[in-house]
Amino acid sequence: MDETLHGTRDRRGHYKPNALLKIAPLYPPRWREIPAWLPSYFLPWNVVFAASAVLYWVLFIPPVETLRTLEPGWALRLYLINVVAVALFYGAFEFRLYWSRSQGDRFKYNPRFPGDTQSRQFWFRNQNIDNVLRTFLFGVSIWTLFGALMLWMWANTWGNWLAIAEAPIYLAIVALLVSMLHQAHFYAIHRLIHTPWLYRHVHSIHHKAVNPSPWSSLAMHPAEHALYFASVFYHVLLPSHPLIALYQLHKAGFGAIPGHIGFDKMEIGEDEAMDLHAYGHYLHHKYFEVNYGDGLVPLDKLFGTYHDGSEEADAQMRARFAKMRREVAPS
């Protein structure tokens, strides 16, 4: 597929899509744009993550009688299921785009592939090995631990849990808001861990992947994993249902993939490609102090950290950085 129809490359070979990023047309409402935008809210990712939560609920979550006792047996089983699911989901993108390189570097923002170079900042001097180990040792472990705690609380009626039959419309609305809740939570903790001390000791590990790949998605410090997956506990405080809380976890765990794929599009035919919606977060990894969220909840726009990929946004970013340097410079 001809990438030049959709974007350009600079002198260093970095790809930039022609289309500028846009915030969701919800705040304030742009009513004429909502019908065209609405399918993208569901497809493909939110439908996939909601379906995976339902699949887990039906096939893998133990009976409530088992969940009432917090014991290693069933929690370990859930961990192993998460390991397999992450290996398959993350691995599918990694295999196609990075191992087999089925489309070369077409639509890849950074033309380099992380596995081609070594760096002392990563375990074993290899970004891929480092990211895989951090994902499974810490990320999936904390994901599973928080999921097990949530299920144990539900089984012991700790929290404001509702049965689906009690409030089907209300719970449907809560389920529809999962993605917005995820983004608001992510923005808040993301700004927090960009404060100097937490960035240096915690978040800098994730930002070592300036050129991210799928395995970079959950390559974090354990403290960041804990903050990130803590969104599941909103459903203990809100009137909610454990299936929706599970969806919240899957939105965080599997939903970390899109922003770290490193490609703008994935080819699905000679003349067709799937938009991966990765550019906004790629710009965050590239510039560090922009796009703390993804535009669904417009907090970046509100606080002046939004970057839509334009030259105007570049100029605004440089001006903001210059102002920050002047403010911290000794008088």
Secondary structure, 3 states (H helix, E strand, C coil): CCHHHCEEECCCCCEEECCCCCCCCECCECCCCHHHHHHHHHCCHHHHHHHHHHHHHHHCCCCHHHHCCCCHHHHHHHHHHHHHHHHHHHHHHHHHHHHCCCCCCCCECCCCCHHHCCCCCCHHHCHHHHHHHHHHHHHHHHHHHHHHHHHHHHHCCCCCECCCCCCHHHHHHHHHCHHHHHHHHHHHHHHHHCCHHHHHHHHHHHHCCCCCCHHHCCCCCHHHHHHHHHHHHHHHHCCECHHHHHHHHHHHHHHHCHHHCCECEEECCCCCEEECCCHHHHHHHHHCCCCCCCCCCCHHHHHCCCCCCCHHHHHHHHHHHHHHHHHHCCC
